[in-house]
């Protein structure tokens, strides 16, 4: 009896396979071709993401170097310039110099993060999470440091990317 | 899927089955084609080699587009909805005249199947996906999708027999 059912199912399965779904129309081909032309191809997109990361690293490094160079420059400058009203005297002579830590310390005074782009990269499968939607956000972080003692302000602009995975409800 | 496969080839190979797959959640062939187009483009732009089964992801992408379209469909007014519902219902290419009645019975029976069974049947029979790929796309176990397939096939056969 079961064998009969299995045989019938198997014949029916074969019959179904012989039915061919209606073919795709030239309209789909054209629309897909258009859609893939105006958006960047994934290879280009990956390349652009790579460039973005490179810019982020270089900017962060440049900001760091700028801070170090400025501190170094200001420290050297103050030790050589004579102080007004004390001609012939070294700049530091007779002045109560604060510790080098407080003079050279730059403290962050403002942090601003602005989202400049977002992209829905569609569904991907992640192990243990099932299908998820991948969203990529791009930010530009503006950070300012200030040295109260020297009245100096440093600013750096650093690009940053965040990828967020959102669980997909398939039903 | 081959890593450097051309999108045109992929669309030719999978397009028809994807349209049939999308039609489960759309009212007309035109809406299903739009869902495939949208889902395919989104998939192709975001594809990443080595992350999951790409064909399974393509099916998920098309399904999401079809479901999004269905949600926006509910915002249409009744007249537009009626026009869409009375549109073309042909799922398969026309067959020899003596088999046409049988084809129509199969199409009607497919519509009567529960969504979850019909989805697996379409993916397996016309999409030619493996149970592993189907399980990955649906986030279910292989055993679950295999039994849905078996029950769906039996139910479809009984419905067709009843309709002919």
Interface residues (C-beta under 8 A of the other chain):
Chain A: X5 X8 X9 X12 X13 X16 X17 X19 X20 X21 X22 X23 X24 X25 X27 X28 X29 X31 X32 X33 X35 X36 X39 X40 X41 X42 X45 X120 X121 X122 X123 X124 X125 X126 X130 X131 X134 X168 X170 X171
Chain B: X7 X8 X11 X12 X15 X16 X17 X19 X20 X29 X33 X36 X37 X38 X40 X41 X42 X43 X44 X45 X46 X47 X48 X51 X52 X53 X56 X57 X60 X61 X63 X64 X90 X91 X92 X93 X95 X103 X106 X115 X116 X121 X125 X126 X136 X137 X138 X139 X150 X153 X154 X156 X157 X160
